[in-house]
Structure formats: structure tokens, C-alpha cells
Amino acid sequence: MTDNIQAIRGMHDILPEHSGRWQGVEQAIRRVLPAYGYQEIRLPIVEKTELFKRSIGEVTDIVEKEMYTFEDRNGDSLTLRPEGTAGCLRACLEHGLLHYPSHRLWYLGPMFRHERPQKGRYRQFHQMGVEAYGMAGPDIDAELILLSRRLWKELGVEHKLELQLNTLGTLEERHRYREELVEYFRGHYEKLDEDSQRRLEGNPLRILDSKNPDLYELIAAAPVLHDYLGEESRAHFDGLKRALDDAGLNYSLNPRLVRGLDYYSKTVFEWVTTELGAQGTVCAGGRYDGLIAQLGGKASHAVGFALGMERLIDLIDQPERYDALQTPHAYFIKVGEEAERAGALLAERLRDALPGLRLAVNCGGGNFKAQFKRADRSGAPIALILGGDEARDQLIGVKRLREEVPQQTLKQSELISYLQSLI
């Protein structure tokens, strides 16, 4: 016997009984983002490998170890996207969207990284990303943070997330800081773990973000970037903090919150939680003013964030309440040739009259007992019952499947008003 083919490790099916919670979060996203003037952009899953080497950097773990990269039949190197920012910016440059003074965009979809699967970390995972171009001030940074808070409120998880904030200053300020940081860690080289030793020459700021508890004390004593900031960078950060204070949004300053690549600048932020174990970052963002020029465009301003859909869904209390979005409002039982024909037409009239009605109609025949079993398994709260007599008399039976109440009979003309209360 041939073995069944299984899903690839770290890539999961989202089954119908759980897809409702995904739809619930996606619907919240589609309510919140347009409220701030953001427009959806849909991007390819596969991009040229060079895009990620130029944007993420060839010495990063993502490019060196984690990308799904392959050659197509033409010999071109292609990669399943590991993140969305590079593809979004590529699309904007390719189609001239950055010719406008400013642009606000968002996207949603699967990303891919070949890493060790664990809770909250998968080889195929899903992100919602938000990007804003052409705006220099701290007001747009604050808008993105307030937008994300509104999404947490919509989903009832605001109390589970803490905002951490930092500034990276300008590239010049960071280079001066980098020199001091490298000198400091070189003086303690033997205390660094293997990853940090490797990062010391190519990406030393990432050492500050190490999750190795043995390094916490060493990192805590390292030079602090804020001491190297100029007046303009300080003013930008103060403006952001003032906007968040005015909005009543609590945050903590985390001087060890960094990004390792040169195109990042000024604001960085993360929404973190203690409820997901080691994978505590649910949403991360910041400014990347240098990336547009790095990808061949005219230098301009950019800021954005990405949130992990799996992690966000794991935070939601009673996510099963969203799964009802998949459950039919009613299951239509029809027995006999006359009822089959009349019931099919009646079901279409109900859907015409009641947009949003989820009506599952029995197909494949079966007696009343078999169809009632299907109705019960569907999760629908009521069954509509049509036999030959009811079809001829323009009547319909209504049975509440989750309550101990007698079945009732309605005129078919009364059915629309009866079902309206279920939607």
C-alpha cells in the first residue's frame, strides 16, 4: 500500500473548524486599515533572490540559512518571500507609485523561512504588513502605532501586549556608535557565544538583541546608542513620545531594541507579550528610510510594521467564537422529487432576499433521518424541512436543533422575516 503524502514539516493546514478565527482577524484588519486611509496591495509569493539579498542583507541569518531559494527552468534564482517589505517596495518602484507625495499600503499573506518549527514559529507563516512612504515626521510613526493599538482593541487583546520603543538615530550616528560597540565586545570576546562572535564584524548591533541569558549582564553594560544621537534624531523621538503620551498610550523604552541593517533609522518598536513563551514579539516595525535608494529608487522616507497572524490568533481569548463565521445559519432538509426541485428554487430566493445568510442545502439525497444527522453535524442552529406536502402547500417546517422546543410550520412567505433574526 502506498503511504499517504503528509504536509511538509512546519507548514500547516488551516481546517474549516479553525478558519473562522482567521476570517475574524482578517475582517478586523479590513475594518481598521481603511479607517486610517491605507489601501491593500497584493504581491507575488515568489521574487528574484537578488531582491532579498539587497534588502535583507547577505550576511543575515535569513539570507544565509533560512530562505527557500531555487533555480527555475531559465536558470534564474528565485525565492519564496521571507517577508513582505522588500516585495512591496519593489512593486511601488516598478509601477511608479512613489511618484506621489505619500502612499499608505497594507498586505496580507504567507511568508516562508526554513527554520526549526516550534510554537509560534513555522516554515510557512502569515503576516499582515503596513507600509507608509514619503512622510518624514514622527506623526506617521505615531499613526502606525495607534493603528496597531486599535486593531488590538478590536480583537480584545490590548491588555496582553506591551509596546517597547527605541530610536536608532541616523546612519552616521549609528556608525559612530558601532565603532564603540565593536571595541567593547572585542574586549569581552571570550564571553560571547558563537552567534555573537560571528555577528561582531558583520552585524554587531544584533548582539544587543541576543536571547541568550548568559549574555544579558554583558549586554546591559554595553554602550547605549542614545548617547550618540544628534539634535534632530532626539527631536524626532521626543515628538513620537509626545504624540503617544497625548493619546494615552503606555510604552516602555528599550535601548536594546535594534535592527541590524544600515537602511533602518530613527524609530523602532515592538509589541510584545509574555503569553507565548519564547516567541514574545507579535508585531515589529520602524523606519527604514535608506531602503528605497538601496533598491534603486530616489531616496525618500519609509516606515512600516509586520505582525504575525499565528501569534496574534494565539493571543485571542475564546477564538472559537470566530469559528461561528463558518457555521451555517440554517440547514435545508428536502425529501422527495417535488421538494428537491421546489427547495432548490426557494433556497436561491432566500439568498437573494437575505445577503449574508449562510444556508447549507442538503445534496446527495437521503431520508429524513440521514439528513437530520447532517444538519446536526453542520452546527446550524435550525433546520428548514421541506417534503412533498409542504412544497405543494407553500409551507416550510422549522426545527431548532440546539433547543428542546416543538417543531413549527410557517408559510414560505413568512420565512424571510423569520430568518432575518439569525443573520
MARTORVEX-438297 format. One line per 4 residues: for each residue x, y, z of N, C-alpha, C. Coordinates in pm, whole numbers. Layout:
X Y Z X Y Z X Y Z ~ ...
//
This chain:
85 -120 0 0 0 0 88 125 0 ~ 54 222 -83 129 346 -90 100 432 32 ~ 206 486 95 187 573 211 120 703 169 ~ 34 755 258 -27 886 233 80 995 237
65 1093 150 157 1207 149 116 1303 260 ~ 213 1344 341 187 1433 453 231 1576 418 ~ 177 1672 491 221 1811 475 367 1824 512 ~ 434 1921 454 574 1948 485 585 1995 629
687 1949 699 706 1987 839 715 2139 851 ~ 636 2192 944 636 2336 966 541 2412 876 ~ 465 2340 791 365 2402 705 232 2336 734 ~ 137 2413 784 16 2356 842 -108 2386 760
-199 2290 757 -332 2313 703 -415 2391 805 ~ -496 2484 756 -594 2552 841 -729 2492 806 ~ -781 2406 894 -901 2329 866 -1026 2415 882 ~ -1138 2371 820 -1261 2453 826 -1304 2490 967
-1284 2399 1065 -1330 2432 1201 -1247 2542 1267 ~ -1131 2577 1208 -1047 2684 1263 -1037 2805 1171 ~ -1084 2795 1049 -1065 2906 956 -1150 3027 992 ~ -1256 3006 1072 -1338 3120 1115 -1259 3221 1196
-1168 3174 1282 -1089 3268 1362 -995 3349 1274 ~ -945 3287 1166 -863 3362 1071 -947 3468 1002 ~ -1068 3429 962 -1156 3525 897 -1192 3640 991 ~ -1212 3609 1119 -1245 3714 1216 -1135 3817 1229
-1009 3770 1234 -896 3863 1243 -881 3941 1112 ~ -897 3872 1000 -886 3940 871 -995 4046 855 ~ -1114 4018 902 -1221 4117 894 -1191 4239 981 ~ -1132 4216 1099 -1092 4328 1184 -986 4413 1114
-890 4348 1048 -788 4420 972 -854 4504 863 ~ -952 4447 794 -1016 4519 683 -1107 4631 734 ~ -1143 4630 860 -1215 4744 918 -1118 4855 960 ~ -1008 4816 1023 -918 4915 1084 -833 4987 979
-773 4914 886 -678 4976 793 -742 5084 706 ~ -859 5061 644 -921 5169 566 -959 5290 652 ~ -983 5269 780 -1018 5381 868 -903 5480 881 ~ -780 5436 849 -663 5524 852 -615 5560 712
-691 5524 610 -655 5561 474 -556 5469 406 ~ -541 5345 456 -446 5250 396 -517 5164 292 ~ -448 5139 181 -504 5061 70 -432 4928 58 ~ -507 4825 23 -447 4692 10 -370 4678 -120
-253 4613 -112 -176 4574 -229 -151 4424 -220 ~ -165 4353 -330 -146 4207 -332 -20 4175 -413 ~ 69 4099 -352 205 4083 -404 234 3937 -436 ~ 329 3911 -529 367 3773 -560 433 3705 -440
418 3574 -433 484 3496 -329 630 3470 -365 ~ 660 3465 -494 796 3437 -542 856 3565 -599 ~ 979 3595 -558 1051 3711 -609 1192 3667 -652 ~ 1261 3754 -723 1400 3729 -756 1483 3729 -628
1574 3635 -615 1654 3622 -493 1731 3749 -464 ~ 1776 3817 -569 1856 3939 -551 1781 4044 -470 ~ 1649 4047 -482 1570 4145 -407 1595 4132 -258 ~ 1597 4010 -208 1614 3989 -64 1760 4002 -22
1853 3966 -111 1993 3987 -78 2024 4135 -64 ~ 1962 4218 -148 1986 4362 -141 1912 4428 -27 ~ 1796 4375 8 1716 4440 113 1747 4387 251 ~ 1750 4255 267 1771 4195 399 1919 4189 432
2005 4170 331 2149 4164 353 2202 4022 344 ~ 2315 4005 276 2367 3871 251 2425 3805 375 ~ 2458 3885 479 2520 3825 599 2418 3803 710 ~ 2290 3814 681 2188 3788 782 2154 3639 786
2100 3596 900 2059 3455 914 1954 3419 810 ~ 1864 3514 781 1755 3484 687 1811 3446 551 ~ 1901 3528 499 1956 3502 366 2052 3384 368 ~ 2134 3374 473 2235 3269 477 2177 3131 502
2071 3122 584 2027 2991 632 1880 2959 604 ~ 1793 3060 592 1650 3034 607 1567 3049 482 ~ 1620 3103 373 1535 3128 257 1514 3000 175 ~ 1394 2987 122 1364 2881 25 1399 2936 -114
1517 2899 -164 1568 2952 -289 1590 2838 -388 ~ 1559 2863 -515 1572 2760 -618 1595 2826 -753 ~ 1643 2749 -848 1658 2797 -985 1541 2749 -1069 ~ 1484 2839 -1148 1376 2796 -1237 1436 2742 -1367
1352 2710 -1462 1399 2645 -1585 1487 2735 -1669 ~ 1478 2867 -1647 1563 2960 -1721 1696 2985 -1651 ~ 1716 2920 -1535 1839 2941 -1461 1836 3062 -1370 ~ 1720 3127 -1357 1707 3242 -1267 1692 3195 -1123
1757 3264 -1031 1745 3231 -889 1622 3300 -832 ~ 1527 3221 -781 1402 3271 -726 1390 3228 -580 ~ 1313 3305 -503 1298 3278 -360 1154 3299 -318 ~ 1104 3204 -237 976 3225 -170 994 3337 -67
909 3436 -71 933 3556 10 942 3524 159 ~ 1050 3570 226 1061 3551 371 997 3664 450 ~ 966 3775 384 900 3890 447 838 3973 336 ~ 760 4077 372 683 4148 272 732 4285 232
815 4349 315 855 4487 288 927 4501 154 ~ 1023 4412 126 1100 4424 3 1012 4411 -120 ~ 920 4314 -120 831 4297 -234 738 4414 -253 ~ 690 4471 -143 600 4586 -151 673 4705 -211
794 4728 -166 872 4841 -219 911 4816 -364 ~ 945 4692 -398 975 4659 -538 856 4693 -627 ~ 735 4657 -583 614 4685 -661 592 4835 -677 ~ 616 4911 -570 597 5056 -577 695 5120 -674
820 5075 -672 919 5129 -765 888 5088 -909 ~ 847 4963 -926 820 4912 -1062 703 4983 -1127 ~ 601 5017 -1047 478 5075 -1103 466 5225 -1079 ~ 572 5287 -1030 572 5432 -1017 487 5489 -907
453 5408 -807 365 5458 -701 434 5564 -615 ~ 565 5562 -610 636 5657 -524 651 5794 -589 ~ 595 5812 -709 594 5945 -769 496 6036 -696 ~ 401 5978 -623 308 6056 -544 377 6102 -416
330 6214 -357 396 6266 -236 399 6167 -121 ~ 292 6089 -104 289 5991 5 199 5876 -35 ~ 222 5763 29 143 5644 -2 130 5560 124 ~ 10 5505 147 -15 5417 260 -69 5284 207
1 5174 236 -34 5043 180 -33 4937 289 ~ -108 4828 263 -101 4712 351 -117 4586 268 ~ -69 4474 323 -77 4346 252 -91 4235 355 ~ -132 4120 310 -157 4006 398 -129 3878 320
-56 3784 382 -34 3659 312 76 3575 373 ~ 104 3460 311 205 3368 364 347 3413 334 ~ 437 3385 429 581 3405 414 648 3270 444 ~ 777 3258 406 842 3127 414 985 3142 466
1017 3062 569 1155 3057 620 1185 2914 662 ~ 1300 2866 623 1340 2729 658 1412 2734 791 ~ 1334 2725 900 1390 2726 1034 1324 2619 1118 ~ 1375 2599 1237 1323 2490 1321 1181 2524 1369
1083 2441 1332 946 2471 1374 931 2458 1525 ~ 856 2549 1584 823 2546 1726 698 2631 1744 ~ 646 2637 1867 524 2714 1890 547 2860 1853 ~ 461 2912 1766 471 3050 1725 572 3075 1614
637 2971 1564 738 2987 1459 723 2871 1360 ~ 691 2903 1235 663 2800 1137 742 2826 1009 ~ 750 2726 924 821 2743 796 733 2814 694 ~ 605 2792 699 510 2881 630 429 2949 738
438 3080 741 364 3158 840 297 3273 766 ~ 213 3346 836 135 3450 771 158 3584 841 ~ 174 3686 760 197 3820 814 100 3920 752 ~ 61 4018 832 -1 4139 780 103 4249 792
130 4319 682 228 4426 683 166 4557 643 ~ 218 4665 700 171 4801 671 293 4885 636 ~ 287 4959 527 399 5042 484 348 5181 448 ~ 423 5284 488 389 5423 455 513 5491 398
498 5557 284 612 5614 212 597 5766 198 ~ 711 5836 202 715 5977 168 689 6073 282 ~ 679 6025 406 648 6111 520 763 6106 620 ~ 817 6223 654 940 6230 731 919 6243 881
808 6298 924 792 6335 1064 752 6221 1154 ~ 758 6244 1285 719 6140 1381 569 6115 1384 ~ 489 6202 1318 344 6183 1321 302 6054 1253 ~ 370 6017 1143 333 5892 1075 378 5772 1156
492 5783 1228 535 5675 1316 427 5652 1423 ~ 379 5762 1480 276 5752 1584 147 5694 1527 ~ 112 5733 1403 -10 5680 1342 -6 5528 1332 ~ 108 5474 1288 119 5329 1275 102 5260 1410
159 5317 1513 148 5256 1646 4 5265 1696 ~ -61 5379 1675 -200 5393 1717 -292 5302 1637 ~ -262 5287 1508 -338 5194 1424 -329 5053 1479 ~ -208 5010 1514 -193 4874 1567 -268 4860 1700
-263 4964 1785 -338 4956 1910 -488 4940 1884 ~ -539 5010 1784 -682 4998 1755 -717 4856 1712 ~ -627 4791 1638 -651 4652 1599 -653 4563 1722 ~ -560 4584 1817 -563 4505 1941 -695 4524 2014
-744 4648 2016 -873 4674 2083 -986 4600 2014 ~ -987 4602 1882 -1091 4532 1806 -1095 4384 1842 ~ -978 4326 1867 -967 4183 1891 -965 4148 2039 ~ -970 4249 2126 -975 4224 2269 -845 4173 2329
-730 4210 2270 -601 4160 2321 -510 4272 2368 ~ -561 4395 2375 -475 4509 2409 -407 4488 2544 ~ -478 4429 2641 -421 4411 2775 -309 4307 2778 ~ -292 4231 2670 -190 4126 2667 -61 4171 2598
-58 4294 2548 55 4341 2469 116 4466 2530 ~ 248 4471 2528 321 4587 2577 401 4646 2461 ~ 398 4779 2449 473 4847 2345 613 4882 2395 ~ 714 4838 2321 853 4876 2350 902 4966 2238
980 5067 2276 1014 5175 2185 1162 5207 2195 ~ 1223 5241 2081 1361 5286 2081 1384 5371 1956 ~ 1499 5435 1949 1540 5507 1828 1680 5463 1789 ~ 1704 5451 1659 1835 5411 1607 1914 5530 1554
1854 5650 1556 1924 5766 1504 1949 5756 1354 ~ 2047 5833 1307 2082 5830 1164 2194 5730 1140 ~ 2222 5705 1014 2329 5612 979 2463 5660 1032 ~ 2491 5789 1020 2618 5843 1069 2631 5827 1220
2522 5857 1291 2525 5842 1437 2545 5696 1476 ~ 2482 5609 1400 2492 5467 1432 2632 5412 1400 ~ 2697 5465 1299 2832 5421 1268 2929 5458 1379 ~ 2912 5580 1435 2998 5618 1547 2974 5525 1665
2848 5495 1689 2813 5404 1799 2866 5264 1772 ~ 2857 5221 1647 2901 5086 1611 3049 5066 1645 ~ 3129 5167 1617 3272 5156 1647 3296 5134 1796 ~ 3222 5208 1879 3237 5193 2023 3187 5056 2069
3079 5011 2006 3020 4883 2045 3113 4767 2011 ~ 3170 4770 1891 3263 4665 1849 3383 4661 1942 ~ 3436 4778 1976 3552 4784 2067 3516 4724 2202 ~ 3394 4754 2252 3351 4700 2381 3342 4547 2376
3277 4493 2274 3258 4348 2269 3389 4275 2237 ~ 3477 4338 2164 3607 4275 2140 3682 4256 2273 ~ 3662 4349 2364 3725 4337 2495 3668 4224 2578 ~ 3553 4169 2536 3490 4058 2609 3461 3943 2513
3548 3927 2412 3522 3832 2303 3499 3690 2354 ~ 3575 3649 2455 3566 3511 2504 3433 3483 2573 ~ 3361 3587 2612 3231 3568 2678 3116 3558 2578 ~ 3140 3593 2453 3035 3590 2352 3009 3447 2306
2882 3417 2275 2851 3287 2218 2889 3287 2069 ~ 2874 3172 2004 2920 3157 1866 2848 3253 1771 ~ 2715 3268 1788 2639 3359 1702 2687 3503 1717 ~ 2709 3544 1841 2752 3682 1867 2893 3707 1814
2981 3609 1825 3115 3624 1770 3109 3641 1618 ~ 3018 3566 1556 3004 3578 1410 2946 3714 1371 ~ 2856 3767 1454 2792 3895 1424 2883 4015 1453 ~ 2985 3994 1531 3065 4106 1579 3120 4191 1465
3166 4129 1358 3224 4205 1247 3119 4249 1146 ~ 3019 4164 1121 2923 4195 1015 2797 4266 1061 ~ 2752 4240 1183 2622 4291 1226 2619 4306 1379 ~ 2707 4389 1435 2725 4390 1581 2604 4436 1660
2518 4520 1602 2401 4565 1677 2308 4450 1712 ~ 2311 4343 1631 2223 4229 1657 2263 4155 1786 ~ 2386 4175 1831 2426 4114 1957 2340 4167 2071 ~ 2301 4294 2062 2218 4355 2166 2082 4288 2178
2039 4222 2070 1907 4159 2066 1916 4010 2096 ~ 2031 3964 2145 2051 3821 2173 1954 3773 2280 ~ 1902 3651 2260 1811 3590 2358 1885 3496 2453 ~ 2018 3494 2444 2099 3409 2531 2109 3472 2670
2051 3410 2773 2054 3472 2906 2195 3488 2962 ~ 2289 3408 2915 2426 3421 2964 2491 3553 2922 ~ 2432 3620 2823 2489 3745 2773 2420 3869 2828 ~ 2311 3850 2905 2232 3965 2947 2315 4066 3025
2396 4019 3117 2475 4110 3200 2577 4186 3116 ~ 2641 4115 3023 2739 4179 2935 2672 4284 2846 ~ 2555 4251 2792 2483 4344 2706 2434 4465 2785 ~ 2390 4443 2907 2340 4553 2990 2447 4658 3017
2573 4617 3018 2683 4709 3046 2741 4772 2920 ~ 2688 4738 2803 2741 4789 2677 2705 4936 2658 ~ 2779 5008 2573 2742 5147 2541 2599 5154 2489 ~ 2534 5269 2511 2394 5289 2473 2388 5386 2354
2313 5348 2251 2305 5427 2128 2254 5569 2155 ~ 2162 5584 2249 2100 5715 2274 2205 5821 2305 ~ 2318 5781 2363 2424 5876 2397 2494 5932 2274 ~ 2470 5872 2155 2538 5913 2034 2445 5988 1938
2323 6016 1980 2225 6080 1892 2248 6229 1882 ~ 2220 6285 1763 2224 6429 1742 2091 6494 1776 ~ 2088 6625 1760 1970 6702 1800 1845 6663 1720 ~ 1861 6645 1588 1744 6615 1504 1684 6478 1539
1768 6379 1562 1719 6246 1598 1648 6248 1733 ~ 1705 6322 1827 1640 6334 1959 1504 6403 1947 ~ 1497 6507 1862 1371 6580 1845 1264 6490 1783 ~ 1305 6408 1686 1210 6316 1623 1154 6218 1726
1241 6162 1806 1199 6065 1907 1112 6130 2013 ~ 1148 6252 2054 1067 6324 2152 928 6353 2095 ~ 921 6386 1965 791 6411 1903 703 6288 1901 ~ 764 6173 1874 689 6048 1876 636 6018 2016
723 6029 2115 680 6000 2253 570 6096 2297 ~ 581 6223 2257 479 6321 2293 344 6284 2232 ~ 345 6240 2105 219 6200 2039 156 6080 2109 ~ 238 5984 2149 185 5866 2218 136 5902 2357
207 5992 2425 162 6037 2557 27 6108 2546 ~ 13 6194 2444 -113 6266 2424 -228 6170 2399 ~ -199 6057 2334 -302 5956 2304 -326 5861 2421 ~ -254 5879 2530 -272 5792 2647 -223 5651 2625
-121 5633 2541 -71 5500 2511 55 5475 2594 ~ 51 5375 2677 165 5340 2761 271 5266 2680 ~ 397 5290 2711 507 5222 2644 626 5218 2738 ~ 721 5132 2705 846 5128 2779 959 5151 2680
1064 5220 2725 1181 5245 2641 1276 5128 2655 ~ 1317 5072 2542 1408 4958 2541 1530 4993 2457 ~ 1640 5039 2520 1759 5080 2444 1827 4965 2370 ~ 1789 4839 2401 1848 4723 2335 1765 4675 2216
1657 4747 2188 1574 4711 2073 1639 4770 1948 ~ 1688 4684 1858 1768 4730 1744 1725 4660 1616 ~ 1778 4709 1507 1773 4641 1378 1916 4639 1325 ~ 1955 4533 1259 2095 4518 1226 2140 4577 1094
2049 4630 1011 2085 4672 877 2092 4824 865 ~ 2178 4872 776 2207 5015 769 2089 5100 724 ~ 1994 5042 649 1886 5127 598 1783 5162 705 ~ 1787 5098 822 1696 5136 930 1743 5267 992
1649 5348 1040 1683 5476 1101 1573 5517 1198 ~ 1615 5591 1299 1523 5651 1396 1431 5547 1459 ~ 1300 5561 1446 1205 5483 1525 1212 5333 1500 ~ 1217 5256 1609 1189 5112 1605 1093 5081 1720
1002 4986 1697 909 4950 1804 868 4805 1790 ~ 825 4747 1901 771 4611 1903 658 4604 2003 ~ 556 4529 1968 451 4489 2061 485 4348 2107 ~ 504 4330 2237 549 4201 2290 450 4150 2393
453 4019 2416 365 3955 2513 444 3852 2592 ~ 394 3821 2711 455 3716 2792 376 3586 2784 ~ 274 3581 2698 182 3468 2695 214 3363 2589 ~ 320 3386 2511 351 3294 2402 489 3231 2417
539 3226 2537 669 3165 2559 781 3246 2497 ~ 876 3176 2435 994 3243 2381 960 3334 2263 ~ 852 3306 2192 815 3387 2075 726 3503 2119 ~ 786 3599 2190 708 3703 2255 675 3822 2168
741 3838 2052 714 3953 1965 600 3919 1871 ~ 492 3997 1880 375 3976 1795 377 4071 1676 ~ 433 4190 1696 433 4293 1592 562 4373 1605 ~ 631 4398 1493 756 4473 1496 757 4572 1380
810 4692 1405 812 4792 1300 916 4898 1323 ~ 917 4995 1232 1009 5106 1244 1037 5172 1110 ~ 1128 5268 1114 1166 5343 994 1277 5273 918 ~ 1266 5280 784 1373 5225 700 1396 5321 583
1431 5444 617 1446 5549 516 1551 5518 411 ~ 1647 5432 442 1754 5406 347 1726 5299 244 ~ 1615 5224 258 1595 5108 172 1553 5145 30 ~ 1478 5252 14 1430 5288 -120 1549 5312 -214
1646 5390 -168 1764 5415 -252 1845 5288 -272 ~ 1848 5201 -170 1924 5076 -180 1867 4985 -288 ~ 1736 4996 -314 1672 4915 -417 1661 4988 -551 ~ 1727 5103 -562 1735 5170 -690 1642 5288 -708
1564 5324 -608 1474 5437 -618 1538 5566 -571 ~ 1464 5676 -584 1509 5804 -534 1493 5806 -383 ~ 1596 5850 -312 1594 5848 -166 1467 5915 -112 ~ 1401 5847 -20 1278 5900 39 1257 5835 175
1144 5865 235 1116 5818 371 1022 5698 366 ~ 1040 5606 461 956 5487 468 949 5439 612 ~ 832 5390 650 812 5334 783 703 5228 772 ~ 710 5126 854 609 5020 847 620 4925 963
531 4826 962 539 4718 1061 482 4591 1000 ~ 512 4479 1064 453 4350 1027 411 4279 1154 ~ 299 4211 1147 252 4133 1262 233 3989 1219 ~ 261 3897 1311 245 3755 1286 103 3710 1313
35 3663 1211 -105 3625 1225 -122 3508 1322 ~ -35 3405 1312 -48 3290 1400 -35 3333 1546 ~ 62 3418 1575 83 3461 1713 -33 3546 1762 ~ -85 3632 1676 -198 3716 1715 -320 3630 1744
-347 3531 1661 -462 3444 1683 -446 3365 1812 ~ -322 3323 1843 -298 3251 1967 -327 3336 2091 ~ -324 3469 2076 -349 3557 2190 -498 3578 2218 ~ -582 3550 2121 -724 3584 2134 -793 3491 2233
-866 3548 2326 -946 3469 2419 -1065 3409 2344 ~ -1090 3283 2368 -1203 3212 2307 -1209 3235 2155 ~ -1103 3199 2083 -1105 3221 1938 -1216 3143 1869 ~ -1269 3041 1939 -1376 2962 1877 -1501 3045 1848
-1512 3162 1916 -1630 3244 1887 -1628 3294 1743 ~ -1506 3308 1686 -1496 3349 1546 -1527 3232 1452 ~ -1509 3110 1501 -1531 2995 1414 -1677 2983 1371 ~ -1766 3050 1447 -1907 3052 1407 -1928 3120 1272
-1829 3196 1227 -1839 3259 1095 -1848 3156 984 ~ -1806 3032 1014 -1812 2925 916 -1940 2843 928 ~ -2012 2860 1039 -2128 2775 1066 -2250 2825 991 ~ -2325 2738 925 -2448 2783 857 -2550 2838 956
-2623 2938 912 -2737 2985 992 -2849 2881 992 ~ -2860 2809 882 -2968 2710 870 -2924 2599 776 ~ -2980 2478 798 -2955 2364 710 -3089 2325 649 ~ -3093 2312 516 -3218 2291 443 -3232 2142 411
-3329 2078 475 -3362 1938 450 -3477 1932 350 ~ -3462 1849 246 -3569 1836 147 -3574 1690 98 ~ -3690 1632 107 -3706 1490 75 -3817 1472 -28 ~ -3784 1401 -134 -3881 1376 -241 -3851 1463 -362
-3886 1413 -479 -3852 1483 -602 -3914 1621 -608 ~ -4042 1631 -567 -4109 1762 -572 -4041 1862 -478 ~ -4005 1815 -358 -3938 1902 -260 -3797 1939 -308 ~ -3730 1846 -374 -3595 1875 -424 -3599 1993 -521
-3692 1988 -615 -3699 2094 -716 -3745 2225 -654 ~ -3851 2221 -574 -3902 2344 -513 -3803 2402 -413 ~ -3734 2313 -340 -3639 2359 -237 -3520 2431 -298 ~ -3471 2383 -412 -3357 2448 -476 -3391 2592 -515
-3512 2612 -568 -3554 2747 -605 -3577 2834 -482 ~ -3638 2777 -378 -3663 2853 -255 -3531 2897 -191 ~ -3432 2810 -191 -3302 2844 -132 -3240 2963 -204 ~ -3251 2968 -337 -3196 3081 -411 -3272 3209 -381
-3407 3201 -366 -3485 3320 -332 -3445 3373 -194 ~ -3419 3283 -100 -3377 3325 35 -3241 3395 29 ~ -3149 3342 -49 -3017 3405 -60 -3026 3541 -130 ~ -3118 3554 -228 -3138 3684 -292 -3191 3786 -193
-3285 3743 -110 -3351 3836 -18 -3269 3866 106 ~ -3179 3776 143 -3105 3790 269 -2955 3778 245 ~ -2892 3884 190 -2746 3880 175 -2679 3855 311 ~ -2585 3766 312 -2520 3731 437 -2574 3604 500
-2687 3555 451 -2742 3430 503 -2652 3314 464 ~ -2614 3234 562 -2536 3112 535 -2632 2994 541 ~ -2670 2948 425 -2771 2844 412 -2708 2722 345 ~ -2696 2614 419 -2644 2489 364 -2761 2403 321
-2765 2366 195 -2875 2287 140 -2828 2143 124 ~ -2907 2050 173 -2870 1909 161 -2860 1869 14 ~ -2754 1803 -21 -2735 1747 -154 -2696 1601 -139 ~ -2725 1522 -239 -2690 1381 -235 -2799 1292 -182
-2920 1346 -164 -3033 1264 -123 -3026 1222 23 ~ -3099 1114 54 -3107 1065 191 -3246 1086 248 ~ -3286 995 340 -3416 1010 405 -3409 1118 512 ~ -3523 1142 581 -3526 1247 682 -3422 1223 792
-3409 1099 838 -3317 1069 948 -3172 1099 908 ~ -3133 1058 790 -2996 1083 744 -2970 1232 728 ~ -3067 1305 676 -3048 1448 655 -3045 1523 787 ~ -3123 1479 887 -3118 1543 1018 -2979 1524 1082
-2919 1408 1061 -2784 1386 1113 -2686 1484 1050 ~ -2699 1505 919 -2612 1601 852 -2636 1742 905 ~ -2763 1774 926 -2796 1907 979 -2733 1928 1116 ~ -2737 1825 1199 -2680 1836 1333 -2528 1853 1326
-2463 1776 1238 -2318 1786 1225 -2274 1921 1168 ~ -2360 1987 1093 -2323 2116 1033 -2306 2226 1137 ~ -2366 2207 1257 -2359 2310 1361 -2466 2416 1348 ~ -2549 2408 1244 -2654 2508 1225 -2752 2508 1342
-2800 2625 1382 -2896 2629 1493 -3036 2581 1455 ~ -3072 2589 1325 -3205 2545 1285 -3197 2462 1157 ~ -3301 2378 1139 -3319 2305 1014 -3448 2352 949 ~ -3441 2375 819 -3561 2400 740 -3599 2269 675
-3727 2232 682 -3770 2098 641 -3878 2111 534 ~ -3852 2049 420 -3946 2055 309 -3969 1915 255 ~ -4096 1872 262 -4138 1748 198 -4233 1780 84 ~ -4286 1676 22 -4376 1697 -91 -4500 1776 -52
-4560 1743 64 -4682 1814 106 -4654 1961 129 ~ -4543 1991 200 -4509 2131 227 -4483 2206 97 ~ -4416 2140 2 -4386 2206 -125 -4515 2243 -198 ~ -4614 2152 -198 -4740 2180 -267 -4820 2288 -197
-4811 2295 -63 -4893 2391 14 -4818 2520 46 ~ -4699 2537 -9 -4618 2657 15 -4590 2678 164 ~ -4560 2567 231 -4525 2571 373 -4379 2528 392 ~ -4327 2545 513 -4191 2502 546 -4185 2466 694
-4124 2356 726 -4103 2320 866 -3976 2384 920 ~ -3978 2426 1046 -3861 2487 1111 -3837 2415 1243 ~ -3719 2353 1257 -3683 2280 1377 -3557 2340 1437 ~ -3567 2385 1562 -3448 2435 1634 -3367 2316 1683
-3242 2308 1637 -3159 2191 1663 -3085 2197 1795 ~ -3074 2315 1855 -2998 2329 1979 -3087 2361 2098 ~ -3217 2354 2077 -3312 2383 2185 -3421 2277 2186 ~ -3473 2246 2304 -3582 2150 2318 -3715 2222 2305
-3751 2256 2182 -3879 2322 2155 -3946 2250 2038 ~ -4079 2252 2033 -4150 2180 1926 -4119 2239 1788 ~ -4122 2153 1689 -4108 2199 1551 -4228 2283 1515 ~ -4207 2387 1434 -4318 2470 1392 -4326 2472 1239
-4442 2511 1190 -4464 2520 1046 -4498 2663 1011 ~ -4428 2717 909 -4450 2853 864 -4492 2853 719 ~ -4560 2961 679 -4578 2984 536 -4443 3023 477 ~ -4417 2979 356 -4290 3015 293 -4275 3166 280
-4385 3238 267 -4379 3384 257 -4334 3448 388 ~ -4344 3375 501 -4302 3428 631 -4156 3397 664 ~ -4093 3316 580 -3962 3263 613 -3852 3370 613 ~ -3865 3465 521 -3761 3568 513 -3754 3649 642
-3866 3694 692 -3866 3772 816 -3822 3686 934 ~ -3853 3558 933 -3812 3469 1041 -3658 3454 1042 ~ -3600 3439 925 -3455 3416 917 -3372 3543 941 ~ -3434 3659 925 -3359 3783 943 -3299 3794 1082
-3366 3736 1179 -3316 3745 1317 -3189 3661 1339 ~ -3159 3570 1248 -3042 3484 1262 -2914 3546 1204 ~ -2931 3646 1120 -2815 3700 1047 -2745 3808 1129
//
